[in-house]
Amino acid sequence: MRSKIDVLEEGDYIPGLRAILLHIETASRHLLRGQEQEDETAFTDAIYRTNQAFEGSLKEAYRVLAEQDPERKRPFDIENFFEQNSIFRQRVLAQFTNYRTEWRNPSAHDYKLDFDESEAFLAIVSVAAFACLVLDQITEKLSYLQAKTEADTKQVEIQERLASVEDSDLLNRTAQILREFSHQQSSFNIDGAKRTEVQVIGQLAGFFASAAPDLEVLSEYKIPSEASAIADFIISDKSNRVVIELKRARPGRQLIDAGVAQVERYMFLSNIKAAILFLFSEFGGELDIQERNVSNIDGKILILKPEKLRPNNSGAAD
């Protein structure tokens, strides 16, 4: 969680996120105190701290995802807001419901409860998972806003460069938008800091919103099936869909082969016959395109990868 906070730019959400981290760290120290000193009250103290981390996570999510000031809102109202509105991703909502049901509500409404070591441990794990997933969604939203703002300032230039593919089929049009995103990408990473995949997903969604507002862009899309499958993106126009899967570019064939296998699985499960495996680099730049046919479903995969990779800080190719 500390590393996830460190990659964010300064904003009014940063103090709250650091406070959440401190509550989780303090809860862990209470757990350790209870274990080492055989102090049973420390385990209950740990859960009161995880409750603070839970409420803090909701407040900062409300600040960024709902774009509302949480300071004058009761925690109860914020909890109900997220329960009643489809803002949290499914995996975030699952952790929200779990912590609220198992820990937050019992400890908040029965002051006579005492918790044991196992319960304190599970509460810490649960709230840490929730806080990290919330932080990922916050990061994605902030990256979306940053990239959309940046692309909006160059919208005329970008749309002129993409004008020649507006009438192309959705797969080729999407590939060219990704190539333009990579071309513009260095402006989204001014300080050269290593970005997480979550940041790139947010940036890419923001770029699509500016460069191709007519397309529907769904990120972290859960494919309806009995199997667990979440695609990074589904891009749709009025009649077609394209799956996009992101991977951080690295040398070697193994990453491409594994990525293609993953994309093929998504195509089979979703019955989508067009897909892109996008291998992104830290610095953007020009992309090569390779094509693979998926013969048994009459499908096609485009592989987009950097023409060359820059060395990382150790001098080895990243």
Residue, then its C-alpha position, 0 to 999 in steps of 0.5 A: m500500500r505504501s508503494k501504491i501511495d508513493v506513485l501518486e501525485e500530491g493532492d488533497y487525498i494524500p493525507g487521508l491515504r497516509a492516515i489509512l496506512l498508519h491505521i493498518e500499521t498500528a493495527s498490526r502493532h496491536l496484534l503483535r503486542g497481543q501475541e508477545q505480551e499475551d494481552e487479549t485486549a490488544f486484539t480488540d484494539a486492532i479491530y478498532r484501528t481497522n475500522q478507522a482504516f475502513e472508514g478512511s478508505l471509504k472517505e477517500a474513495y468518496r472524495v476521488l471516485a464520487e468527486q465529493d467532499p467527505e468531511r461533512k458526511r457521516p460514515f453511515d451515509i458514505e457507506n450507503f452511497f457506495e452500497q446503493n450506487s454502482i461505483f465500486r468494481q466487483r472485486v472492491l465491492a466484495q471486499f467492502t461487503n465482507y469487511r462491513t458484515e464481518w467486522r465493521n458492523p459487529s464491533a460498531h454496534d456491540y461495545k461488549l464484544d471482545f475479539d481474539e487473535s485470529e479475528a484480529f488477524l483476519a480483520i487486518v488482512s480483510v481491511a488491507a485487501f479492501a484498502c489496496l483495491v480501493l487505492d487501485q481504483i482511485t489511482e485509475k481514476l486519477s490517471y484517467l483524469q490526467a491523461k484525458t486533460e493532457a489529450d484534450t489539450k492536443q485533441v485537434e492534433i490527435q484527431e487529425r492523426l487518427a482521421s485516416v482510420e475513422d472508417s476502418d474496422l474496429l480492430n484496426r481503428t483500436a490498434q491505431i488509437l493504441r499506437e497514437f497513445s504510445h506516441q503521446q505516452s511520454s507526456f503522461n510520464i514527465d518525471g520518468a517514474k515507473r508506472t503501474e499497470v493500473q495507472v496505464i489502464g487509467q491513462l488509456a481510458g482517459f485517452f480513448a475518452s478524448a481521442a475516440p469519444d464515440l467508442e464505449v470503453l469498459s475497463e476491468y470487464k468481467i466476462p459473463s461465464e462460469a470461469s473467472a475472467i476479467a479483461d483489461f478492456i472491452i472496446s465497442d462501437k455500435s456493432n463490434r467489440v474488441v478485447i484488449e489485454l495489457k502487459r508490461a513489455r519485456p524481452g523474450r517470446q514467453l510473455i507474448d505466448a502467455g499473453v496470446a493464450q490468455v487473450e484467446r481464452y477471453m475470446f472463447l469465453s466472450n465470443i468476441k473474435a477480435a483482440i489486441l495484446f498491448l505490450f506497453s513500455e515505460f516511455g511510449g514510442e513507436l509500436d510494431i504490429q504482428e497478426r495472429n489468426v485464431s482459426n477455430i473461431d475465425g478470430k484475429i489477434l493483433i500484438l502491439k509491442p515497442e519497436k525497442l525497449r529502453p534500458n532500466n536503471s540497472g542497465a538491463a533491458d526492461 
